[in-house]
């Protein structure tokens, strides 16, 4: 018997601007604050990044 894998809802992409850099997750004041260690994410080169802890997705908007 094969068990179905639970599906996770697709997370929204958080839009950030160059004024938000350096980018950290969780961002100050977010609901995720305190749920995992603050990590700084390199978004400048690719324009998008995913947090390795919680899977939050960020996209750089000009």
N, C-alpha and C positions, 0 to 999 in steps of 0.2 A: 504494500500500500504506500502510495506516495503522499507526502505531506506538502501542502501548499505553503509557500513562503509568504510571510506577512508582507503586505505592501506598505511602504511608507509614503505619506503624502508628499508631493513635490513641494519643495520649499520655495518661497518667494525669493526673488533676487533683490538684494538691497542695493540701491543705487547710491554711489558715493561720488564726491567731487574731489578735485585736487586740494581743496580747502580742508577736507577731512583727513588728509594724510599727516602723519603716518597712520595707517589703518590698523586698528586692533580689533580683536573679537574676544569677548564681547565688547561692544562700544560702550563708552560711559553712558549710564542711564538706561541701557537696554534691559529688558526683562531677563536676559541670560546672565546678567551681571552676577557673579558669584557662583555660577553653575560649573564653570571650568576655569582653569588658569587663563589669565589674559595673555594672548599671543599676538604678535605683530605679523601682519600678512603682507607679503610683497606683491602688490597689484600693479605697480607702475609699468612694468615691461609688457605684460600680457593683457592688461585691461580687465581681467577677471580672476577671481580666486575663491577657493572653498576652504572654510575653516576645518582643520584636521580633527578637531575635537567634537564639534556639534553639527558640522555639515552646512552651516550657514553659507550662502553664496552671495558674493559681492561683485558688482560691476562698476567700473570707473566710467563716469559720465563727464563729458567735457563741458 
